[in-house]
């Protein structure tokens, strides 16, 4: 998560955050302490239950066309500070004073320009009720990484709390409260449920979908099977060819699985090179047929990480079948894993059903 934040956070804010963490609380002259960021810095002081700009950076004055140094924020007219933005500022300032934790988010506005600009904003406690706010304009970045896309979308909707280890600790507000359209909510849900590399269900979403099928099978008295899959010697691939080649192998493996499975089977990535498949309405013989078909499809793969380079893949598969006593996906997955270990220990590139 720390690396993800580093990729998404504007480097100038990263520098401000590092300096704040190094210096700790900075009650005396925050604008001077963070002089390198002064033009993009606000210093907020508490005044009779309200907030006042003790320092208003030149970048903000240029964007809004006025210098608000000394102004009480709560008394600003709506044409300078609209009601929706006023609420968010009040929330941020109160939250940071109360918790002493940094808040980070992005926001898009016209700022007196013809085209909207997106800024990233960092609110930091500075001691004695003071707050330091750094904000910089950023370019919108289109990223193919689902995790980056999710984080960018989240900070565009709500402030997030930054952890001491450099990652994201939590969201400061309910995400649903700030998803102004069902499209935003659906987009966030889709990103949160998918593995960013392969595009298939992540572990949480896989267990949710598989759990629905398991419950249906129990109610209707139908069969249900679960497969645990593990790419053979995957560490050797990373060590020999590099992590980029490992990523290509995972994507190629996922595509082979999709081709071998039925439309209604559920494929998920539950670990680094570990995958699982839920097989609705499938008994032992049917599960074995599907598993062998998938194993053979993977064995035919040739991954080419670079020109003139290639390697093969194989997969080991363990199968567990629904029992009358099973009420959770985790129980089946544990038994499928045990069968998978037996497949590994007896030579790999094979299918083993639970005993």
N, C-alpha and C positions, 0 to 999 in steps of 0.2 A: 504493500500500500504506500510506503514511503516513496518508492521509485515512481509510482503512478502519480502521486501528488507533485513530485519534482518535474514530471513531464508536462503536467497541466498548468501548474502555477507559473505566472509570469516571473521571470528570473529576477526582476527588480524587487518584487514583493518577497521572493525567497531570500534575497539579501537583507531586506528590512527585518524579516522574521528571524533570521540567523543572528543579526545584531541585537535584536530585542532579547532573544534567549540568552545571548552571551552577557548582556549588561544587566539583565533582570529588571526590576522595577526602576523607573527613571523619573521620579517625581520632580526633580529640578530640571527645568529648561528642556523638555522633550524635543522641541524643534531644533535646538542647538545640538542635542545629542545625536539626532538623526539628520544632521545637516545635509548629507548627500542626497536625501530624499525630500528636502524642505519644500521644493516647488510642488510636489505631489503629496504633501502631508497636511492633514488637519490635526489640530490639538483641541480636544473638547474638554471643557471644564464644567463641573456641576455648579449651578448658581440658583439657589432658592428652589430646588426641586426641578429646575429646568436645565437646559444645556446651552452653553455659549461657546462660540468659536474663539479660542484664544490665539489660534494661528490658522490662517486660511491660505493654502499654497497658491502660488501664481498660476499653476496649471488650471485650478478650479476657477479662479477669477477670470481667466481667459475663456474658459468654456461657458460660464454662466453670464459673463459680461459685467460682473460686479464683484467687488472685494467685500466679503462678509465678515472680515475680522472684527471681533467685538460684538457681533450680533447674537441675540438670543434665538436659537434655532426654533423654539416653539412659537415665536412671534413672527416668523417669516411669512409673507403673503403667499397664497396658493400658486401664483404664477411663477414664483421662485422655487417653492417646495410643495408639490402636489400632495394631496391627502394620502394617497397610497404609499408614496415614498416616505412621508412623515412617519407613518405607522412603523415601517420597517426600520427606520433609523432609531426611533424610540425603543423598539424591541432590541435591536443590536446593542445599543449603548447600555440599556438596563441589564441585559444578559451578561455582557462582559464585565461590568462593574460587580455584578452579583457573584459570578463564578470565577472571575480571574482567568478565563480561558480565551485564547484567540478565536475569532470568527473570520471565516473566509467565504466570499461569494462573488459572483459577477452580476452585472446589470447592464442593460442596454437602454439608451435614451438619446434624444436628439441633441441635447446640450447646445441649442442654438444653431446647429448645423442642418444642412439640407438632408443629410443622410445620418441614420443612427450610428452611434459608436458604442462598442462594448468595452467596459472597464472591469478589471478585477479589483476587489476591495478587501482590505485586511484591517480588522479592528483589534487593537491590542490594549491591555490595561497598562497604565503608566504611573500608578501610585497616587495617593491623595485624591481619589475620585477622578483623576485625569484619564483621558483616553487618547491614544494615537491612532489615527486612521490613515493608512496609505492606500492610494488608488492610482492605477495606471491603465491607459487604453491598451487594448490587446487586439490582435487580429483574430478573427474567427478561423479556427483550424478544423478542417475536415480530416478526421482520422478513421482509418479502417479498424482500429483497435476498439472492440466493444467496451472494454473497461474504461478507456479514456472517454469514449462517447458518453457513457453513463455518468462519469464524474462531471464532465462539462455540463451535461443536461441538469444534473442535480444542483450544482452551484449556481446555475442560471435561475433556479426556482427558489432555493432556500439557502440560508447561511449554514455552513458546516463547522463543527468544532474540530480544531486541530489538536492532535495528541502530541505528547512530548517527544515521541519517537519519530515524528515527522509525518505520520499518517493521518487519516481522517478518523476521529473517534466516534462521531455521531452527527446527526442532523439536529440543528437547534430548534426546528419547527416541524410540525407535521407536514410531510410532503403533499398530502392530499389537499391541505388548506391552500396551497399555492399552485396547484395544477389548474390553470384557468380554463382548460379545455380537456375533454375526454381524450383527445389525441395525445396531449402531453402525458397524461396518466398512462395511456396504453403504451406509449413509446418507452416510458420509464420501466414499466412492468416487463416489456419484451426484453430490454437490455439487461434488466436485473435477473432474468430467468435463463439467459443463454451464456454458454461458455464463449468467451471473447475470441478464442482462436479458431475453434471448429464450427461454431454456430449452432451446436446441438445443445440440449438441455444441460444446465449445470447440475451439480449434485442435489441442491435443494429442490430445484424444479423437477428433476427426475423422480426423486422420492415422493414428491407431491402427486405427479401424474401416475406413477406406478401404484401409489397408495389408493388412488381412486379406482384403478382397475382391479386391485386386490379386493377392495371392499365390494365392488360389483360382482366379482367372481364368487365371493362368499355368500352374498345375498341370493344369487341365482343358481348356486350349486354347480358352477362351471370350473373348468380346469384353468390353471394359471401357472406360468413358469417364469423364472428369472435367470438370466445368464450373467456371469461375471467374466470380463475379458481383460487380458493383460498382454500388451505387446512384448514379445520375447526379446531379451537382451537390449532393452531400450537405452539403458545407461551407456552401453557400449556405443550406440549410435551417437549419443551426445558427446561422449569423450573422443570418438574418432572423427566425426564429421562436423561437430559443433552444434550449438543449440538452434541455429537457424535451420539446419538440416533436420534436427529433431522436430521442429515445428512443421516442416514440410511432410515429414513422416506421419505426424498426427493427423494432418489434414487429409493426406492420401488414405490413411487407414479409415478415417471417418467416412469418406466417400465410398470406399469399398463396402463398409458395413451397410450404408444406406442402400446400396445396390442389391445386397443379399437379403435384406429384411423386407417384410411386408409393410404396406402403407400404414397400418395401424399399430405396428410394433413401436416401442418407445426406446430410443437410444439416448444415453446420457454419458457425459464424462464425469466420473466420480473421484478422480485423482489425476496425478500427472500423466501416466500412461495407462491408467485404469479406467475401464468403461463398463457400463452395465446395460442390459437390454431387458425390458419387460415384455413378455409374450402373452397377451390376452388370449383366453380360450384355446390354450395349447397344452396338450398332454405330453407325457415323457417322450413318446416316439416322434411327435411333431417337433418338439424342442430340439431333439437330437438332429433331425434332418436340417433344421434351420441353422443350428450351430455348425454342422459340418459344411454346409453351403457357405457360411460366412468365413470359416477357417480357410476353405479352399480359395475363396476370392482374395483373401489377404495374402495367401501364399503366392498368388500370381502377380502381386504388385512388384514393380521396380521403381524405386524412388531415385531421382536424379538431382542431387543437391547442387551440382555445378557441372559445367561442360566436361565430358569425359569421365565423370564420377557417377557411380550408382551403387545402390545396395538393395537387398531384398528385405521383406518383413515376414514374420510369422506371428501367430497369436495363439495363446492358450486360453481355453474356455472351460468354465465350470458351470454346471446347471443345477438348479434347485427347483423342486416342484412344490406347489401350494399344498399344505397339510391342514387338516381340520383345526389344529391348534394355532395356526399362524394368524396373527392379527396385525402384523406390521411388516413393512417392506424390509426393515433392517434385519429381521429374523431370517428371511429368505436370502438376503444378500450375504449374511454371515455364512450360511450353509453353502451358497454358491462359491464364496471365497475359499472355503475349505476344499471343495471339489477342484477349484482352480489350482490350489497349491499342489494337489496330487497330480494334476496335469503337468505342472512345472517340474515336479520331482521325478516324473517318469519319462522325461524326455522332451517336453515342450511341443509346440505345434500339434496339439491334440485336444480332443474334447473329452471331459470326464463328467459323468453325472454323479450326484450325491449318492452315498452308499445307503 
